[in-house]
Amino acid sequence: MIHKKIMLFCAFLLANIAFSAPVNEANRIIDIQQRQLEQERIRQQQEKMQREF
């Protein structure tokens, strides 16, 4: 009975570690893309302001 609980706990930990890495990587990629979009938006605003002057 104890061995079964230990095996279940280990399997849960392993699954948790295995599935958290792709989620973290996806969040990192989304953060990078959001920063790039924000930088592009700022650049376009600056170009627009320069054209107006």
Buried (B, 14 or more C-beta within 10 A) or exposed (E): EEEEEEEEEEEEEEEEEEEEEEEEEEEEEEEEEEEEEEEEEEEEEEEEEEEEE
